[in-house]
Structures are given as C-alpha cells and as structure tokens.
Amino acid sequence: MREQVRFAVLGPVSAWRGAVEVDLGPPRQRAVLAVLLLAEGGRVPVDRLVDALWGAAPPASSVGSVRTYVHRLRRALGEDAGLIRSVGDAYVVRALPGDLDLADFRELTARAEPARRAGDLHGAAVHLRDALALWRGPALSGVRGEFARARREQLEALRLSALESLLAIRLDLGEHAQVVIELAGLVAGHPLDERFREMLMLALYRSGRQSAALETYAEARTLLAEELGVDPAPALQHLYERILRGDGDLLAVPGDEGQATASRHGATPDAMTPDAGPPDAVTPDAVPPAEVAPDAVMPAPSATPQLPSPHGPSRPVPAQLPSDLHGFVGREAQLDLASALVPEGDAPSATVVIGGTAGVGKTAFAIHWARRIAPRFPDGQLYLNLRGFDPVGAPVPPAQALRTLLEALGVPPRELPEDQDALAARLRTVLTGRRVLILLDNARDAGQIRPLLPGAPGCLVIVTSRNRLGGLVAVDGARPLRLGVLTAREGRDLLLRRLGAERVAAEPEAVREIVELCARLPLALAVAAARAADRTAFPLAALADELAEGHGSLDAFTDADQAADVRAVLSWSYHALSPAAARLFRLLVLHPGPDVSLPAAASLAGLGTAATRSLLADLVHAHLVDEPAPGRYAWHDLLRAYAAELSAATEGPDEITAARRRMADHYLHSAYAAARLMDLTRDRIVLAEPSPGVRSEAHTTPQRAMAWFGTERAVLVAVLREASAHGFDVHAWQLAWCVEHHFGRQGLWHELGVTLRTALESADRLGDPTALAHIHRGLAQAESYAKRTGDARAHIERAIELFAKVGDVPALTESHRQLSVVLEVQGDLEGALDHHRQALELLGPDGDGRLRSWILNGLGWYHSLLGRHREALEFCATALELARARDDDYTLGHVLNSIGHARHHLGAHDEAVAAFEEALARFRHVGGVPWAEAHTLASLADSRLGLGQPDRARALLAEGVRILERLGHPDAGAMREKLAALTPDGDRAAPSG
C-alpha cells in the first residue's frame, strides 16, 4: 500500500506525504497541480492547462512547459505512487477518497443537510464546523491568473454558503448573542450580500437590540440604493417590518426543544460555544472556524505539523509592546476583523494598515490588538515609532528603522551592513522561520514601510498611519482597517472607565451631551474626561455646558501636552498638506454639509473637477476628510471646527464671500436644470449667470435629475438656509422654487415648508413681488398637504394677487388650479370647479398641451366629486388623449385615477379596477410619487370591495398604509382606520411599518 499523499487547495496549494510537506516547486507548477485537483478526478487536456496558466496569449513553448511541470510534479509526489496519469492528450490526478480537502469539504457539507432536516441541529453544526476548519486561508493562495481568480471566487462562494448554513443553524440553536460579532464582520466584508444582513438583524433582535436591527436595515437600504439603485429584497423588507412592529414570533428559537440531540455528538450547546477564557489565551488550533471573521486565515489541517523555530535559545525574544491603554473601550467588531487577518502556520506574512483621522485612537487600538494576539507570536513582538507626523522630530529613515529592528532581534550592531537594501535583506533572513509581530506606529508613507516587511511566512506587521498608504495596499497586498469615531455607547463606556460608574450613572443626559460634543473622538473624550477628573466637585453638566458654549471651537480641548491637545494633533496632518489642498480644506468648512460632492467642492474652490478630485484624494489620504460613499466627502465636527479656525485666520472676507457665492451658484443652477427636466411645463424663473469657476451638475434625463435631488436633499435644505443667513436672498428664494416640485412629488411636506418659510424671509427682504408670489404659491401647496387649509388659502390668494399685478399669466393660470386644491380640501367643490374653469380660460386655445391635460383632468375630477360622473368622463377622455399623445406617465397616472373614480361611482367596478391598475403602473414607472401610489392603492381597494374581494382590498390598503407611514403623511391615520374596519379581528392586522 502506498504512503498516503494528501492535497489541499482550500488555502495555499499544498501536498503532504504523511506528515512531511512536499515541495511543489514554482507558482506555475503549483498552478498545474491546482487545475488537475480541481477537476476532482476528471481528465484535463493539455490545452486547458495552457489556458489556465497563460490565458489568451501563451508562449510558443507553453505545451512543452506544461509537460515539464507535470514531470517535476510526478517526481516530487513520488513516481511510484502514479498519482498523475496520462490519458491520451490529457492528465488526471488519481486521488483516493479523503486525499483532497475540497472533496472532504463537499462531503462534510453534504452530511450537514440531512442532519439538519432530521432535526439534529448540533450534528449538522459539527459537520459544518469540520468543513470550515479545512480552510487555511483564501483558496488557491499563491496561484495567479484569471483561471485562479475565477475558481477562487467560486470556492469562496462555497465557503460563504457553508458559513451561512452554520450561522443559520446557530441562530436556530439560540446562539444569537454569540454570532452577532461574527455576522457584523461578514456584513462589513460583504456589504451587498443580504443573506448575512438578514441574519444579523435577526440575531440583534433576538438579543434585545431592536433599534440596532432596524439601523442595520436602514444601512442596507441606503447602500443598495446608492450602489445598485435597488431596494432591499422582499425577504429583508418583510423581516424589517416584523421587527419594526415587535413581532414576538421572531423570538421563538426553533432548536430550543432539541437540546438532547447534542449529547449524541458528545457536546452541549455551551461546550460548542467558544466563549471560555480571554481571547489572547486561545491558541490558533483552538479557535472554531465559525468564530473567525469572513476572510480569516484558518488553521492548517492536523496533518501539517507546526515546525519549531530553527533558532536556538540564545536568540533574544523581544517583548517591546507598550502597555495597554487603561481607558481602552469597545472596537470589538474591528478587533475581530483584525484578528481574522493573523497568518497561521506557513501562511504568507500579513501586513495590516490601521488608518483613521487624527485622535481616533489608532495607536491605542494597535497596541490593544497586538497585546491580545501576542501569544500567537512566540518569537517576539517589536514596536517602533516611525514619527511620520511628529511635531518636533523628522520621520525615522528606513535604514535607521531596519537597524533598530535587527538589533532588537539580536543581531550585533557591528555585523550590520551599511546599505539599506542589504539591511532589508538581512531582516528578511533573520525573520525566516520565526513568528514575529512588528508594530510600526505613526508611519508617514509606504516608502517608509516597504523595506521593513518580512519575506518569509508566519509574521504579522501592524502599521498605523494618518495617511491611507494606498501603495502599500495595492502593491504589497497590505489589508486596510479603518477606524471611525466611537459609537455613542463606546463613548459613554470610555467616560465610565475614566470617571467611574457612579458619576456617569448620576448624570446620563450630561454624559450623552459630552460624548456628542466631543464628536465621539477618543482623544477629545479623553481630554474632556481628564478635565472632569480634575474637578470632582463639579457636576458633569457644568463640563457639558462649557463644551456647548465653545461648540465650533477647539478651545475646550487644549492641553499643555501637545500629544493630548486636539488642535495640535490635527495640525500635524494639516501642515503636511500641499498649499492647494490646505486651501480646499479651509474652504470646505463653508459648506453646510452633511456631505459634499466633487462638483460642489470644485465650485467652492473655483477649480476644475480634475484638480479638485486630486486635492480631495490628498485630504482623504491624510484622513482630514472621509469618503463615506463614492464621490461624497464628509468630516466630523471637530475637524470642521479646526477648519473654521484656519479659515477665519487665513482667508479674507472677500474670498469667503466669493466662495459662498460660488457654492450657492452651484446648487441653484444644478437644481434649476434638474427642476426643468422634471416638469417641462412649469412656469419659468430667470437666473443670473453663475460666477466664474462654478461647476454645475449635468443632468441628462428626468431620472438622473430625480436621483440628484434625492442625494442632495439634506444638502439643499442646508444650503438654502445658509444662503438666506448670509444675504444671498435671490439664491434662497430661487432655490426654494427649484426644490418645490421635487419635495411636493415625494411627499416631503416638512422639508418643503421649512425651505419655503426660510425663502419667504429672503423674499420679504428683497421686496420683489415675483419672488413673493412664487414663494406664497409654494407655501400654499405645503400648508394644503399639511391640512392647514386656512393658511394655504391665504397664501394662494396672495400669490394670485401678486401674479396678476406683475402680469405673469402662466403662473397665474397654475395658481388658480392650485387654489382649486385648497378649496377641495375645504369642501367648496363648486368653487374649486370655478377656478379650474378660470385656469382653462387663462390658458387659451394655444396654451401648453400638458398643462391643458392637467386642467381638463381637474375639471373631470371636480365634476366626479360633485356626482356628475358622465360629464367627468368627457373631460377626462380629452385629458387622456393629450397625455397618451405625450406618453406622459405622471399625468396619465392622475387622469386614470380620475377615470377610475368616476367609473367606480357609476358601478362599473371592473373598468374602475382597470383604470386604477394602469394608474398604479404609471406612477411606479415614473417613480418618486409614493403618496400618489398610496392613494391609488386605496381607490383600487374600494373597487375590489365593490367586486366582493375583501382580502385583496385589505392587502392593497395595508400596502398603502406602509407607504404613508414611511412618509409621515397626514392621511396615514385615516387609511389605517379604513384598513382596521375591514379586518375581522379589529386593528390587529393593520401594519405599523
């Protein structure tokens, strides 16, 4: 019987004869074996091997090279074993059962499913854990090329599928609290994969964290909309709705009754949960694979021996890590993600770059993590401050850093070469065969780090830097780990650790204010805590008041020690910027936020978009701004305060005014272009030419215009407020005109009211009757939809008076039509009909066709409300003809609604249903009119009831309620009551979200 040879592809491509690893030769030779193994006993023609190794452009010698590689592999594996056989012009690996880790993985995962179906959840979990334990890192590690990349993705999908199954079983076993952190890591690593997010929501909900579960869904909805332009899948939406209404059925754990099953596998649920002992006391082989983050490097199979260090006891074992920070709190999810990157066994050495803005706690995190995993590096832990952003000294040169590291590893100084390359080679030699952790703190750039990287497997390099070190990631394979500010809970825990539980518990509101006023930045919280610790007789509310009084300033965060002075710490990053990047940083503070686009930033600075993109990249690189979404830039409050101080001290008043004007011009002209695309028949306003240097957004379709409005919604409200506050009154009222149509269509009545009331102040200051007329008309719409009809009527009548005075007939026509809406709500249907007749008369025979269809539809609607349904259908028929000729979905939706209403009241319920269903389809096709969609659903429900279909009516009403509740629409309550009246068991079936 031949000696068993085991193969592995779930990690580095490897082979072992017994306990001895086989040298498989160079990467392409390993790639040949990988292709043969992945065929799992199937024939692999030579031409397929050539394609896998060289792709579309193989060298002339490729076939000969393949045959040479196969020959060498046969020798390495043992010619007598006959493992690689020739079959015609193809090769096949004859591996016995159990010889290939991929085959074992498939077998174990296949066993899990019948066990799960039989109710043996613990047995299924054991099979899946054993399967996942076979992974020793990314599949096919070290094999390059398109073939390897594609197969690696396929194998990773298999791993994630098994991990998903295991996590689902653990949730069924009631281990929701234990899997939260792992699921959070999976969601962070695979943000668009809704499977893990769904399980995370369920785990959080079952752990009593309903709000966190709902936040997880909100993040998914935002991310999917921004990245893919889609909504979450129905399953995720359904789970969200159940969590939102506190569905108790979700708390039931299917596996609760199956505890006896565990004993058949020699384990109890507690025994299977790896929570015993502190994290840094767990050896790599003891870590269950299900507890490792998604891209973790797994332990090697037991057949692979752990080789002892070749270096004798005379070598020193350095232990240079600084002491752990006393007040370190939280960061558990990031610590788990970081620990998953630690190399195991003979896996390649890893480099992890910990980045983040100044004061975010990079060094504290790195030291805490390094100390946690130090036992996994028995050959030593090195620490070196590279002083990349030191306020006094220069950055440490690579040659000096190499000498320091080599001396710490026991190399006598007299034996060290002078040349930097020779020093780097000596370091790589000394580290070969050793497991050493190297913490390089405060790095300046990739060039300072690259010579210090080990070449042999088994080592870990942790780097902290204010810069992103993108070159180290792109060229050297470093893994980035970015730290943001603390969560509110972590900020509270930091204060609790520094000030004590009794003091923190006594003033919870003051603690909350302190955390937020410190922008949840660890350094600022530490400074504030130190101040509170020195004033034990003062209440924390006094500190909160002091911080609030100085909000927008860094004076409250000064310290004699520059390392603890927030302003000084931020300045080290700022002074490393180029003059152009520093100027952009100072000007960005003029933007009201919450974030800024590239064209808006370019307009602020008066620069081209290409130049601005480069400068923003510099600021992101320095962690002085963040890029939370592609092309969107943001910063926390203390960075804003620092930029404001610099701006006030550096920029003159004329430059600040000019930058503010360019910013207002950018948003006004961009919004005007979008508004014109979305409503082609609306009366126009006249804009002044934009200032030089303004880069307006280019909108090519109504859909793109609507998407831009959605993205910039919060920014537009803030910019309008800023424009009014700084005397740009024309910009303020005209910007309100631009956003009015979009906000109205979206049902954003609160934002619409806020912007228009601010714009009214600007229009009053201008005393411009045209401006006042437009704003009063907009306010009439906002007040009408808020059911404040008295105020709405006063605004629209004032608008009619002003438009008549200035002779703006198109705007006057539209205002009469709008007055009809107010009168309808007040119950004056004859008055509403009369003002629509006046609008038609003002339009004249040659007026705009789209506006004509709207007015005719209104005439039909009011006739129907007055019970004159046949007359209504005559007006609507003409309106429908005009709208169909233009293929105008939005207008068609409203006209078909009116037709459906008339048909319904004439008893023609089938025809009404047809009209309402087409209206609904039109609204959904055009998008962005959820309130119209909801009211159409309610009308359709009425007609379904008329046809004797109460179940379908209830479903339609429930959908309408969900839409209106999401909008905060005032009609939500009435529709909910209507649904409750149709529900046999009262309002229990009415949705609450």
FENDA-V677082 format. One record per residue. NEAR is the number of other ideal C-beta (glycine too) atoms within 10 Angstrom. Layout:
[[NEAR] [NEAR]]
This chain:
[[3] [11] [10] [14] [18] [22] [23] [25] [27] [28] [26] [24] [25] [25] [22] [18] [17] [11] [10] [12] [18] [17] [9] [23] [15] [10] [15] [16] [21] [23] [23] [27] [26] [24] [25] [25] [23] [22] [15] [12] [12] [10] [14] [19] [13] [17] [14] [16] [24] [16] [17] [24] [24] [17] [11] [6] [6] [15] [11] [7] [9] [17] [15] [10] [19] [24] [15] [13] [21] [19] [12] [16] [22] [18] [10] [16] [20] [14] [11] [9] [14] [11] [22] [18] [12] [12] [10] [8] [10] [17] [24] [16] [23] [11] [18] [12] [8] [11] [18] [23] [24] [18] [18] [19] [22] [15] [14] [19] [21] [11] [17] [24] [13] [12] [20] [19] [9] [11] [13] [19] [24] [24] [21] [27] [30] [21] [25] [28] [20] [18] [27] [23] [23] [22] [27] [25] [22] [19] [26] [26] [19] [18] [24] [12] [17] [12] [21] [23] [12] [11] [19] [16] [10] [11] [19] [17] [10] [17] [22] [17] [12] [23] [23] [17] [20] [25] [23] [19] [24] [26] [20] [18] [25] [17] [23] [23] [15] [20] [25] [20] [18] [26] [26] [23] [25] [25] [24] [15] [15] [15] [15] [12] [15] [18] [19] [23] [26] [24] [23] [26] [28] [22] [26] [23] [23] [21] [15] [11] [17] [15] [10] [18] [23] [17] [13] [25] [21] [11] [13] [25] [16] [11] [15] [19] [15] [16] [12] [9] [9] [10] [12] [19] [15] [8] [11] [20] [15] [12] [23] [21] [15] [17] [21] [17] [12] [11] [12] [8] [6] [15] [12] [9] [15] [13] [20] [10] [9] [16] [14] [8] [21] [22] [10] [10] [17] [9] [16] [12] [19] [10] [12] [19] [18] [15] [10] [10] [9] [7] [16] [14] [10] [19] [9] [18] [12] [11] [21] [16] [20] [23] [19] [25] [20] [20] [17] [24] [23] [23] [24] [26] [19] [9] [16] [19] [13] [12] [11] [8] [15] [9] [16] [6] [7] [6] [16] [14] [16] [19] [11] [16] [17] [15] [7] [14] [16] [8] [19] [18] [22] [18] [20] [14] [18] [19] [19] [19] [23] [25] [22] [20] [18] [21] [19] [22] [23] [17] [20] [18] [20] [20] [26] [20] [26] [26] [22] [22] [27] [23] [28] [23] [27] [25] [16] [22] [24] [25] [21] [18] [26] [24] [18] [18] [20] [15] [14] [19] [22] [13] [19] [22] [23] [22] [20] [20] [17] [24] [18] [23] [20] [16] [13] [6] [8] [9] [18] [20] [13] [18] [18] [14] [24] [23] [20] [15] [24] [22] [15] [18] [22] [14] [19] [8] [8] [5] [9] [15] [15] [8] [10] [16] [11] [13] [23] [21] [15] [20] [23] [17] [14] [19] [24] [15] [15] [20] [22] [25] [24] [28] [24] [26] [20] [22] [29] [20] [16] [21] [13] [23] [25] [17] [18] [24] [21] [23] [14] [17] [18] [24] [25] [23] [22] [25] [29] [27] [27] [26] [22] [19] [27] [16] [15] [26] [16] [10] [10] [15] [12] [23] [16] [15] [22] [15] [20] [14] [23] [23] [15] [13] [12] [17] [25] [21] [18] [25] [24] [18] [16] [19] [20] [13] [9] [8] [18] [21] [10] [12] [18] [11] [10] [20] [24] [14] [18] [26] [26] [16] [23] [29] [22] [22] [29] [27] [23] [26] [28] [23] [22] [27] [21] [15] [16] [23] [12] [8] [12] [9] [5] [12] [14] [23] [14] [14] [22] [22] [14] [16] [21] [13] [11] [14] [11] [13] [15] [20] [14] [20] [30] [12] [17] [6] [8] [14] [10] [16] [19] [27] [18] [17] [23] [26] [17] [17] [22] [20] [10] [18] [18] [11] [7] [15] [20] [20] [20] [25] [25] [24] [25] [26] [24] [19] [26] [17] [16] [12] [20] [24] [21] [18] [19] [27] [26] [25] [31] [25] [23] [17] [20] [12] [13] [9] [13] [22] [14] [14] [21] [23] [15] [19] [24] [16] [21] [22] [23] [25] [25] [19] [14] [12] [14] [8] [15] [17] [21] [17] [24] [19] [18] [26] [28] [17] [23] [26] [23] [16] [18] [19] [19] [12] [8] [12] [18] [8] [8] [8] [15] [17] [15] [17] [25] [21] [18] [23] [27] [25] [23] [25] [29] [27] [22] [28] [27] [18] [18] [24] [22] [16] [17] [22] [18] [12] [16] [18] [19] [12] [16] [6] [16] [11] [8] [18] [16] [9] [17] [23] [25] [18] [20] [10] [21] [8] [10] [18] [15] [14] [22] [20] [18] [21] [25] [14] [17] [23] [16] [13] [19] [24] [22] [16] [27] [30] [16] [20] [28] [23] [13] [16] [13] [23] [19] [18] [26] [30] [32] [26] [29] [31] [25] [27] [26] [24] [19] [25] [26] [19] [20] [19] [25] [22] [22] [14] [18] [26] [19] [17] [29] [28] [14] [22] [30] [21] [15] [25] [26] [14] [14] [15] [8] [18] [15] [18] [25] [22] [24] [27] [30] [23] [26] [29] [26] [27] [23] [25] [23] [25] [21] [16] [11] [17] [18] [10] [15] [25] [19] [16] [26] [28] [15] [18] [25] [22] [15] [23] [26] [14] [12] [13] [8] [20] [14] [17] [22] [24] [23] [23] [29] [22] [22] [22] [27] [26] [20] [25] [24] [20] [15] [15] [9] [15] [18] [9] [16] [24] [20] [16] [24] [27] [15] [17] [25] [20] [11] [17] [21] [10] [5] [7] [17] [16] [15] [18] [22] [21] [26] [25] [27] [25] [27] [27] [25] [28] [27] [25] [23] [26] [18] [14] [10] [16] [19] [10] [15] [26] [18] [15] [25] [31] [13] [16] [27] [22] [12] [20] [27] [13] [10] [13] [8] [21] [17] [22] [24] [25] [23] [24] [31] [26] [24] [27] [27] [29] [23] [26] [24] [23] [16] [15] [10] [17] [19] [11] [16] [25] [22] [16] [27] [27] [15] [17] [26] [21] [15] [24] [26] [15] [11] [21] [16] [19] [21] [20] [21] [22] [22] [26] [20] [28] [24] [21] [21] [26] [26] [20] [26] [22] [18] [17] [13] [9] [16] [14] [9] [16] [23] [20] [15] [25] [29] [19] [18] [29] [28] [21] [19] [25] [18] [13] [18] [11] [22] [14] [18] [18] [12] [13] [24] [20] [12] [18] [24] [16] [11] [16] [15] [8] [7] [9] [12] [8] [14] [20] [16] [12] [13]]
